Amino acid sequence: MQIQAMNRLLMSKSEIAARRAPSSAESESWIWVIPLRSGEFRVRAFEVLRDLLADGNDIYDGNMSIVHDEVVSSIDDVDESVIRAGADPEELDVPWKCDFPL
């Protein structure tokens, strides 16, 4: 993970995200890292159908497919979880840089 992404998680207590390869051509996929109040980090990967995104629909748990959801206890474990979810930790950045839909 790049230092600015790590600082965003640790100092700003703000989320980071990146795109990841979807399982089908009909979907888009992202990885999302969220700092939790407990000091842990939630690493979640999900897919959304392109049709839903194109129509400007609200995206929520009910219309996304969650493909990875893990809570890790330290910043050192985030990269490993991101890799397990099929994404590159070096690509994690502020959500608007990857067209994050949430």
C-alpha positions as CSV (number, residue, x, y, z in Angstrom):
1,M,0.0,0.0,0.0
2,Q,1.3,3.5,-0.8
3,I,2.0,5.8,2.1
4,Q,-0.7,8.3,1.2
5,A,-3.3,5.5,1.3
6,M,-2.0,4.3,4.6
7,N,-2.0,7.9,6.0
8,R,-5.6,8.3,4.9
9,L,-6.6,5.2,6.8
10,L,-4.6,5.9,10.0
11,M,-4.6,9.7,10.2
12,S,-7.8,10.8,8.6
13,K,-9.7,7.6,9.5
14,S,-11.1,7.7,5.9
15,E,-11.8,4.9,3.5
16,I,-9.7,4.0,0.4
17,A,-10.7,2.0,-2.7
18,A,-9.5,0.6,-6.0
19,R,-10.9,-1.2,-9.0
20,R,-10.4,-4.9,-9.3
21,A,-11.1,-7.4,-12.1
22,P,-14.8,-8.4,-12.2
23,S,-15.8,-12.0,-12.5
24,S,-17.9,-11.3,-15.6
25,A,-18.0,-8.8,-18.5
26,E,-21.4,-7.6,-17.3
27,S,-20.0,-6.3,-14.0
28,E,-17.7,-3.7,-12.5
29,S,-15.8,-4.5,-9.3
30,W,-14.1,-2.5,-6.5
31,I,-12.1,-3.2,-3.3
32,W,-12.9,-0.9,-0.4
33,V,-11.0,-0.6,2.9
34,I,-12.8,1.0,5.8
35,P,-11.2,2.0,9.1
36,L,-13.4,0.8,12.0
37,R,-13.8,2.5,15.4
38,S,-12.3,-0.6,17.0
39,G,-9.0,0.1,15.3
40,E,-9.6,-2.8,12.9
41,F,-10.1,-2.5,9.1
42,R,-12.8,-3.9,7.0
43,V,-11.7,-5.1,3.5
44,R,-14.6,-5.6,1.2
45,A,-14.7,-6.5,-2.5
46,F,-17.9,-6.3,-4.4
47,E,-19.4,-6.3,-7.9
48,V,-22.2,-4.4,-9.4
49,L,-23.9,-5.0,-12.8
50,R,-22.9,-2.4,-15.4
51,D,-26.6,-1.8,-16.2
52,L,-27.3,-0.7,-12.7
53,L,-24.4,1.8,-12.8
54,A,-25.3,3.1,-16.3
55,D,-28.9,3.8,-15.2
56,G,-27.7,5.9,-12.2
57,N,-29.3,3.6,-9.6
58,D,-28.4,3.8,-5.9
59,I,-25.9,1.0,-5.0
60,Y,-26.4,-0.8,-1.7
61,D,-25.9,-4.3,-0.3
62,G,-29.1,-5.6,-1.9
63,N,-28.0,-4.9,-5.5
64,M,-24.3,-5.7,-5.2
65,S,-22.5,-9.0,-5.0
66,I,-20.1,-9.1,-2.1
67,V,-17.2,-11.4,-3.1
68,H,-14.8,-10.7,-0.2
69,D,-15.5,-9.4,3.3
70,E,-12.9,-9.6,6.0
71,V,-12.0,-7.6,9.1
72,V,-8.3,-7.5,9.9
73,S,-6.8,-6.4,13.1
74,S,-3.9,-4.2,11.9
75,I,-2.8,-2.1,9.0
76,D,-0.1,-4.7,8.3
77,D,-2.8,-7.2,7.5
78,V,-4.7,-5.0,5.0
79,D,-2.4,-5.7,2.0
80,E,-2.7,-9.4,2.4
81,S,-6.5,-9.2,2.6
82,V,-6.6,-7.0,-0.5
83,I,-4.4,-9.5,-2.4
84,R,-6.7,-12.4,-1.2
85,A,-9.6,-10.4,-2.6
86,G,-7.9,-10.2,-6.0
87,A,-6.7,-6.6,-6.0
88,D,-3.4,-4.8,-6.0
89,P,-2.8,-2.9,-2.7
90,E,-0.6,-0.4,-4.5
91,E,-3.7,0.8,-6.4
92,L,-5.6,1.8,-3.3
93,D,-6.3,5.5,-3.2
94,V,-9.1,8.0,-2.5
95,P,-12.4,6.6,-3.7
96,W,-13.2,9.2,-6.3
97,K,-10.0,8.3,-8.3
98,C,-11.5,4.9,-9.2
99,D,-15.1,6.0,-9.8
100,F,-16.2,4.3,-6.6
101,P,-20.0,4.1,-6.6
102,L,-20.8,4.4,-2.9
